[in-house]
Amino acid sequence: MQENYEITIIGRQTIEQETGEIQVDTLGDYSERNGIKYISYMEYDNDAPYTGHKKILKIEPAGTVTMLTPGSPTRLVLEKGRRHKCMYDTGAGLLSLGVFTHTLKHDLSPEGGELRIRYTLDLDAHLSSDNEILVRLKKCGSAQDGAPSN
């Protein structure tokens, strides 16, 4: 995997009116094949900082985003206006979650861009949390301020 893009991932989760936010800044890769866009990066565990897990975001032209970890059954499918049943590996076993996507927008290109997703998770058809993900992608060495170049 090349690491030629700066990637910032901001995740917000609201459970019973309590909101938490995490931010991950990392390097990763962006590619396009057959109209499908891929963002891949390594995610590291705080308890084992030298152990990384590859993460892939697959963005399809029809507006479906799949978040997956190769070698793991965890697969989150996000499609605007649809509910998908997804498996999540907790480390202690698999959990089946319902995922309903409210908003899914992106303006990704080989130069960078953003992916925004807002979705809810439910467990046994009971609302568990409201979630937002913002992924910012910037090609290493590109303009910082986003001003148009001459």
C-alpha positions as CSV (number, residue, x, y, z in Angstrom):
1,M,0.0,0.0,0.0
2,Q,1.3,3.4,-0.9
3,E,1.0,6.2,1.6
4,N,0.8,9.2,-0.7
5,Y,-2.4,10.8,0.8
6,E,-3.0,12.6,4.1
7,I,-6.2,11.2,5.6
8,T,-8.2,12.8,8.4
9,I,-11.1,10.8,9.7
10,I,-13.5,12.4,12.2
11,G,-16.2,10.2,13.8
12,R,-19.0,11.5,15.9
13,Q,-21.4,9.2,17.8
14,T,-24.5,10.3,19.8
15,I,-26.0,7.9,22.3
16,E,-28.9,9.2,24.4
17,Q,-28.0,12.9,23.8
18,E,-24.3,12.3,24.8
19,T,-21.9,13.0,21.9
20,G,-18.4,11.8,21.6
21,E,-15.9,12.5,18.8
22,I,-12.7,10.9,17.7
23,Q,-10.2,12.0,15.1
24,V,-7.6,9.9,13.3
25,D,-4.8,11.5,11.2
26,T,-2.9,9.0,9.1
27,L,-1.3,8.4,5.7
28,G,-2.9,6.1,3.2
29,D,-3.8,5.5,-0.4
30,Y,-6.5,6.5,-2.9
31,S,-7.2,4.7,-6.1
32,E,-9.9,4.4,-8.8
33,R,-10.6,1.2,-10.7
34,N,-13.6,0.6,-13.0
35,G,-15.4,3.6,-11.6
36,I,-15.0,2.4,-8.0
37,K,-13.0,4.6,-5.6
38,Y,-10.9,3.1,-2.8
39,I,-9.3,4.7,0.2
40,S,-7.1,2.4,2.3
41,Y,-5.1,3.1,5.4
42,M,-3.7,1.4,8.5
43,E,-5.5,1.8,11.9
44,Y,-3.5,1.2,15.0
45,D,-4.8,0.1,18.4
46,N,-3.9,2.2,21.5
47,D,-3.2,-1.0,23.4
48,A,-0.9,-2.4,20.7
49,P,0.5,0.7,18.9
50,Y,2.8,-1.4,16.6
51,T,-0.1,-3.7,15.5
52,G,-2.0,-2.2,12.6
53,H,-5.1,-3.3,10.8
54,K,-5.7,-2.3,7.2
55,K,-9.0,-0.5,6.6
56,I,-10.6,0.0,3.2
57,L,-13.4,2.3,2.1
58,K,-15.0,1.2,-1.2
59,I,-17.1,4.0,-2.8
60,E,-19.2,2.7,-5.7
61,P,-20.7,5.0,-8.4
62,A,-24.2,4.2,-7.4
63,G,-23.6,5.7,-4.0
64,T,-22.8,2.8,-1.8
65,V,-19.9,2.9,0.6
66,T,-18.5,-0.3,2.1
67,M,-16.2,-0.1,5.1
68,L,-14.2,-3.3,5.5
69,T,-11.2,-4.8,7.2
70,P,-9.5,-7.5,5.1
71,G,-9.4,-10.8,7.1
72,S,-12.2,-9.8,9.4
73,P,-16.0,-10.4,9.0
74,T,-16.7,-6.8,9.9
75,R,-18.3,-5.1,7.0
76,L,-20.4,-1.9,7.2
77,V,-22.5,-1.2,4.1
78,L,-23.8,2.4,3.8
79,E,-26.3,3.3,1.1
80,K,-28.4,6.5,1.3
81,G,-32.0,5.8,2.2
82,R,-31.5,2.1,2.8
83,R,-31.0,-0.1,5.9
84,H,-28.5,-2.9,5.7
85,K,-27.8,-5.6,8.2
86,C,-24.1,-5.8,9.0
87,M,-21.7,-7.9,11.1
88,Y,-19.3,-6.3,13.5
89,D,-16.5,-8.2,15.2
90,T,-16.2,-7.0,18.8
91,G,-13.2,-9.2,19.5
92,A,-15.3,-11.3,21.8
93,G,-17.7,-12.4,19.0
94,L,-19.8,-11.1,16.2
95,L,-22.6,-8.6,16.6
96,S,-25.4,-8.1,14.1
97,L,-26.3,-4.4,13.6
98,G,-28.8,-2.6,11.4
99,V,-27.4,0.4,9.6
100,F,-29.6,3.1,8.0
101,T,-27.8,5.8,6.0
102,H,-29.4,9.3,6.0
103,T,-26.7,11.2,4.1
104,L,-23.9,10.1,1.8
105,K,-21.9,12.7,-0.2
106,H,-18.5,12.9,-1.6
107,D,-16.4,14.9,-4.0
108,L,-13.4,12.6,-4.2
109,S,-10.8,12.8,-7.0
110,P,-7.1,11.9,-7.4
111,E,-6.3,15.3,-5.9
112,G,-8.3,14.7,-2.7
113,G,-11.7,15.7,-1.4
114,E,-14.2,14.7,1.3
115,L,-16.6,11.9,2.1
116,R,-19.5,12.6,4.5
117,I,-21.8,10.0,5.9
118,R,-24.6,10.3,8.5
119,Y,-26.2,7.0,9.7
120,T,-27.9,5.3,12.6
121,L,-27.1,2.0,14.1
122,D,-29.7,-0.2,15.7
123,L,-29.5,-3.4,17.7
124,D,-32.5,-5.7,17.5
125,A,-34.4,-2.9,15.7
126,H,-33.9,-0.5,18.7
127,L,-32.0,2.7,18.0
128,S,-28.5,2.4,19.4
129,S,-26.7,5.6,18.1
130,D,-26.6,8.4,15.6
131,N,-23.3,8.6,13.8
132,E,-21.4,10.9,11.4
133,I,-18.1,10.2,9.6
134,L,-16.1,12.8,7.7
135,V,-13.1,11.6,5.7
136,R,-10.8,14.3,4.3
137,L,-8.3,13.2,1.7
138,K,-5.4,15.3,0.5
139,K,-2.6,14.2,-1.9
140,C,0.7,14.7,-0.2
141,G,2.4,17.8,-1.5
142,S,-0.8,19.4,-2.7
143,A,-1.9,23.0,-1.8
144,Q,-2.8,23.5,1.8
145,D,-5.4,26.2,1.5
146,G,-7.4,24.7,-1.4
147,A,-6.9,27.9,-3.4
148,P,-7.1,27.4,-7.2
149,S,-3.7,27.2,-8.9
150,N,-2.9,29.2,-12.0
